[in-house]
């Protein structure tokens, strides 16, 4: 189960011209700050929170990389 990202697979539907399937990496829960910047995490206020969040994002992206390669 992913928390921050998800894959969106696109492939030809019936009666559409054929094309190679592809995937998009989508942000599951987009959030923005006051300046309109996309936020990928809650406030990180300690080294442990930073490490845990980065580790989780890396793990999630690595899992989705494998899934994306299998789906095309």
ROLO-973983 format. One record per atom (N, C-alpha, C): residue number from 1; atom name; x negated, y, z negated. Coordinates in nm, 2 decimals. Layout:
<lumgus>
num NUM, atome CA, u X, v Y, w Z
...
</lumgus>
This chain:
<lumgus>
num 1, atome N, u -0.08, v -0.12, w 0.00
num 1, atome CA, u 0.00, v 0.00, w 0.00
num 1, atome C, u -0.09, v 0.12, w 0.00
num 2, atome N, u -0.06, v 0.22, w 0.09
num 2, atome CA, u -0.14, v 0.34, w 0.09
num 2, atome C, u -0.07, v 0.45, w 0.02
num 3, atome N, u -0.15, v 0.54, w -0.03
num 3, atome CA, u -0.09, v 0.65, w -0.11
num 3, atome C, u -0.09, v 0.78, w -0.03
num 4, atome N, u -0.20, v 0.81, w 0.04
num 4, atome CA, u -0.22, v 0.94, w 0.11
num 4, atome C, u -0.19, v 0.93, w 0.26
num 5, atome N, u -0.23, v 0.82, w 0.32
num 5, atome CA, u -0.22, v 0.81, w 0.47
num 5, atome C, u -0.14, v 0.70, w 0.52
num 6, atome N, u -0.10, v 0.71, w 0.64
num 6, atome CA, u -0.03, v 0.59, w 0.70
num 6, atome C, u -0.06, v 0.59, w 0.85
num 7, atome N, u -0.05, v 0.48, w 0.91
num 7, atome CA, u -0.07, v 0.47, w 1.06
num 7, atome C, u 0.07, v 0.48, w 1.13
num 8, atome N, u 0.06, v 0.55, w 1.24
num 8, atome CA, u 0.18, v 0.55, w 1.33
num 8, atome C, u 0.14, v 0.50, w 1.46
num 9, atome N, u 0.19, v 0.38, w 1.49
num 9, atome CA, u 0.16, v 0.31, w 1.62
num 9, atome C, u 0.25, v 0.35, w 1.73
num 10, atome N, u 0.20, v 0.37, w 1.85
num 10, atome CA, u 0.28, v 0.41, w 1.96
num 10, atome C, u 0.24, v 0.31, w 2.07
num 11, atome N, u 0.35, v 0.25, w 2.13
num 11, atome CA, u 0.33, v 0.16, w 2.24
num 11, atome C, u 0.45, v 0.18, w 2.34
num 12, atome N, u 0.44, v 0.13, w 2.46
num 12, atome CA, u 0.55, v 0.15, w 2.56
num 12, atome C, u 0.68, v 0.08, w 2.51
num 13, atome N, u 0.79, v 0.15, w 2.53
num 13, atome CA, u 0.92, v 0.09, w 2.51
num 13, atome C, u 0.97, v 0.03, w 2.64
num 14, atome N, u 1.07, v -0.05, w 2.63
num 14, atome CA, u 1.13, v -0.11, w 2.75
num 14, atome C, u 1.17, v 0.00, w 2.84
num 15, atome N, u 1.15, v -0.02, w 2.97
num 15, atome CA, u 1.18, v 0.07, w 3.08
num 15, atome C, u 1.09, v 0.19, w 3.08
num 16, atome N, u 0.98, v 0.19, w 3.01
num 16, atome CA, u 0.88, v 0.30, w 3.02
num 16, atome C, u 0.76, v 0.25, w 3.10
num 17, atome N, u 0.69, v 0.33, w 3.17
num 17, atome CA, u 0.57, v 0.29, w 3.23
num 17, atome C, u 0.47, v 0.24, w 3.13
num 18, atome N, u 0.39, v 0.13, w 3.17
num 18, atome CA, u 0.30, v 0.08, w 3.07
num 18, atome C, u 0.18, v 0.18, w 3.04
num 19, atome N, u 0.14, v 0.17, w 2.92
num 19, atome CA, u 0.02, v 0.25, w 2.88
num 19, atome C, u -0.04, v 0.18, w 2.76
num 20, atome N, u -0.17, v 0.20, w 2.74
num 20, atome CA, u -0.23, v 0.13, w 2.62
num 20, atome C, u -0.17, v 0.18, w 2.49
num 21, atome N, u -0.15, v 0.09, w 2.40
num 21, atome CA, u -0.10, v 0.13, w 2.27
num 21, atome C, u -0.21, v 0.22, w 2.20
num 22, atome N, u -0.16, v 0.30, w 2.11
num 22, atome CA, u -0.26, v 0.39, w 2.03
num 22, atome C, u -0.20, v 0.41, w 1.89
num 23, atome N, u -0.28, v 0.46, w 1.81
num 23, atome CA, u -0.23, v 0.49, w 1.67
num 23, atome C, u -0.27, v 0.64, w 1.63
num 24, atome N, u -0.19, v 0.69, w 1.54
num 24, atome CA, u -0.22, v 0.82, w 1.48
num 24, atome C, u -0.24, v 0.80, w 1.33
num 25, atome N, u -0.33, v 0.87, w 1.27
num 25, atome CA, u -0.35, v 0.86, w 1.13
num 25, atome C, u -0.27, v 0.98, w 1.07
num 26, atome N, u -0.17, v 0.95, w 1.00
num 26, atome CA, u -0.08, v 1.06, w 0.95
num 26, atome C, u -0.09, v 1.08, w 0.80
num 27, atome N, u -0.08, v 1.20, w 0.75
num 27, atome CA, u -0.08, v 1.23, w 0.61
num 27, atome C, u 0.06, v 1.20, w 0.56
num 28, atome N, u 0.06, v 1.12, w 0.46
num 28, atome CA, u 0.19, v 1.07, w 0.40
num 28, atome C, u 0.26, v 1.18, w 0.32
num 29, atome N, u 0.19, v 1.25, w 0.24
num 29, atome CA, u 0.25, v 1.35, w 0.15
num 29, atome C, u 0.18, v 1.48, w 0.16
num 30, atome N, u 0.21, v 1.55, w 0.27
num 30, atome CA, u 0.14, v 1.68, w 0.29
num 30, atome C, u 0.18, v 1.78, w 0.19
num 31, atome N, u 0.08, v 1.85, w 0.14
num 31, atome CA, u 0.10, v 1.96, w 0.04
num 31, atome C, u 0.01, v 2.07, w 0.08
num 32, atome N, u 0.06, v 2.19, w 0.06
num 32, atome CA, u -0.02, v 2.31, w 0.10
num 32, atome C, u -0.04, v 2.40, w -0.02
num 33, atome N, u -0.15, v 2.48, w -0.02
num 33, atome CA, u -0.17, v 2.58, w -0.13
num 33, atome C, u -0.11, v 2.71, w -0.07
num 34, atome N, u -0.13, v 2.82, w -0.15
num 34, atome CA, u -0.07, v 2.95, w -0.11
num 34, atome C, u -0.13, v 3.00, w 0.02
num 35, atome N, u -0.25, v 2.96, w 0.05
num 35, atome CA, u -0.31, v 3.01, w 0.18
num 35, atome C, u -0.28, v 2.92, w 0.30
num 36, atome N, u -0.20, v 2.82, w 0.28
num 36, atome CA, u -0.16, v 2.73, w 0.39
num 36, atome C, u -0.25, v 2.61, w 0.41
num 37, atome N, u -0.35, v 2.59, w 0.33
num 37, atome CA, u -0.45, v 2.48, w 0.35
num 37, atome C, u -0.38, v 2.35, w 0.30
num 38, atome N, u -0.40, v 2.25, w 0.38
num 38, atome CA, u -0.35, v 2.12, w 0.35
num 38, atome C, u -0.43, v 2.06, w 0.23
num 39, atome N, u -0.37, v 2.01, w 0.13
num 39, atome CA, u -0.43, v 1.95, w 0.01
num 39, atome C, u -0.42, v 1.80, w 0.02
num 40, atome N, u -0.54, v 1.74, w -0.01
num 40, atome CA, u -0.55, v 1.59, w -0.01
num 40, atome C, u -0.55, v 1.53, w -0.15
num 41, atome N, u -0.54, v 1.61, w -0.25
num 41, atome CA, u -0.55, v 1.56, w -0.38
num 41, atome C, u -0.49, v 1.66, w -0.48
num 42, atome N, u -0.46, v 1.61, w -0.60
num 42, atome CA, u -0.42, v 1.71, w -0.70
num 42, atome C, u -0.54, v 1.78, w -0.75
num 43, atome N, u -0.53, v 1.87, w -0.85
num 43, atome CA, u -0.65, v 1.94, w -0.90
num 43, atome C, u -0.74, v 1.84, w -0.96
num 44, atome N, u -0.87, v 1.85, w -0.92
num 44, atome CA, u -0.97, v 1.76, w -0.98
num 44, atome C, u -1.06, v 1.84, w -1.07
num 45, atome N, u -1.05, v 1.81, w -1.20
num 45, atome CA, u -1.12, v 1.90, w -1.30
num 45, atome C, u -1.23, v 1.83, w -1.38
num 46, atome N, u -1.27, v 1.71, w -1.34
num 46, atome CA, u -1.38, v 1.64, w -1.40
num 46, atome C, u -1.45, v 1.56, w -1.30
num 47, atome N, u -1.58, v 1.52, w -1.33
num 47, atome CA, u -1.65, v 1.44, w -1.24
num 47, atome C, u -1.58, v 1.30, w -1.22
num 48, atome N, u -1.52, v 1.25, w -1.32
num 48, atome CA, u -1.45, v 1.12, w -1.31
num 48, atome C, u -1.33, v 1.13, w -1.22
num 49, atome N, u -1.25, v 1.24, w -1.23
num 49, atome CA, u -1.14, v 1.26, w -1.14
num 49, atome C, u -1.19, v 1.27, w -0.99
num 50, atome N, u -1.30, v 1.35, w -0.98
num 50, atome CA, u -1.36, v 1.36, w -0.84
num 50, atome C, u -1.40, v 1.22, w -0.79
num 51, atome N, u -1.48, v 1.15, w -0.86
num 51, atome CA, u -1.52, v 1.02, w -0.82
num 51, atome C, u -1.41, v 0.92, w -0.79
num 52, atome N, u -1.31, v 0.92, w -0.88
num 52, atome CA, u -1.19, v 0.83, w -0.86
num 52, atome C, u -1.11, v 0.86, w -0.74
num 53, atome N, u -1.09, v 0.99, w -0.72
num 53, atome CA, u -1.01, v 1.03, w -0.60
num 53, atome C, u -1.09, v 1.01, w -0.47
num 54, atome N, u -1.21, v 1.04, w -0.46
num 54, atome CA, u -1.29, v 1.01, w -0.34
num 54, atome C, u -1.30, v 0.86, w -0.32
num 55, atome N, u -1.32, v 0.78, w -0.42
num 55, atome CA, u -1.33, v 0.64, w -0.40
num 55, atome C, u -1.20, v 0.58, w -0.35
num 56, atome N, u -1.09, v 0.63, w -0.40
num 56, atome CA, u -0.96, v 0.59, w -0.35
num 56, atome C, u -0.93, v 0.63, w -0.21
num 57, atome N, u -0.97, v 0.75, w -0.17
num 57, atome CA, u -0.95, v 0.80, w -0.03
num 57, atome C, u -1.04, v 0.71, w 0.06
num 58, atome N, u -1.16, v 0.69, w 0.02
num 58, atome CA, u -1.25, v 0.61, w 0.11
num 58, atome C, u -1.20, v 0.47, w 0.13
num 59, atome N, u -1.15, v 0.40, w 0.02
num 59, atome CA, u -1.10, v 0.27, w 0.02
num 59, atome C, u -0.98, v 0.26, w 0.11
num 60, atome N, u -0.89, v 0.36, w 0.10
num 60, atome CA, u -0.77, v 0.37, w 0.18
num 60, atome C, u -0.80, v 0.38, w 0.33
num 61, atome N, u -0.89, v 0.47, w 0.36
num 61, atome CA, u -0.93, v 0.50, w 0.50
num 61, atome C, u -0.99, v 0.37, w 0.56
num 62, atome N, u -1.08, v 0.31, w 0.48
num 62, atome CA, u -1.14, v 0.18, w 0.53
num 62, atome C, u -1.04, v 0.08, w 0.56
num 63, atome N, u -0.94, v 0.06, w 0.48
num 63, atome CA, u -0.83, v -0.04, w 0.50
num 63, atome C, u -0.75, v 0.00, w 0.62
num 64, atome N, u -0.72, v 0.13, w 0.64
num 64, atome CA, u -0.64, v 0.17, w 0.76
num 64, atome C, u -0.72, v 0.16, w 0.88
num 65, atome N, u -0.86, v 0.17, w 0.88
num 65, atome CA, u -0.94, v 0.15, w 0.99
num 65, atome C, u -0.92, v 0.01, w 1.05
num 66, atome N, u -0.93, v -0.09, w 0.96
num 66, atome CA, u -0.92, v -0.23, w 1.00
num 66, atome C, u -0.78, v -0.25, w 1.06
num 67, atome N, u -0.67, v -0.20, w 0.99
num 67, atome CA, u -0.54, v -0.22, w 1.04
num 67, atome C, u -0.52, v -0.15, w 1.18
num 68, atome N, u -0.58, v -0.03, w 1.20
num 68, atome CA, u -0.56, v 0.04, w 1.32
num 68, atome C, u -0.63, v -0.04, w 1.44
num 69, atome N, u -0.74, v -0.10, w 1.41
num 69, atome CA, u -0.81, v -0.17, w 1.51
num 69, atome C, u -0.73, v -0.30, w 1.55
num 70, atome N, u -0.67, v -0.36, w 1.46
num 70, atome CA, u -0.59, v -0.48, w 1.49
num 70, atome C, u -0.46, v -0.44, w 1.56
num 71, atome N, u -0.41, v -0.32, w 1.55
num 71, atome CA, u -0.28, v -0.29, w 1.61
num 71, atome C, u -0.29, v -0.23, w 1.75
num 72, atome N, u -0.42, v -0.21, w 1.80
num 72, atome CA, u -0.43, v -0.16, w 1.94
num 72, atome C, u -0.47, v -0.27, w 2.04
</lumgus>
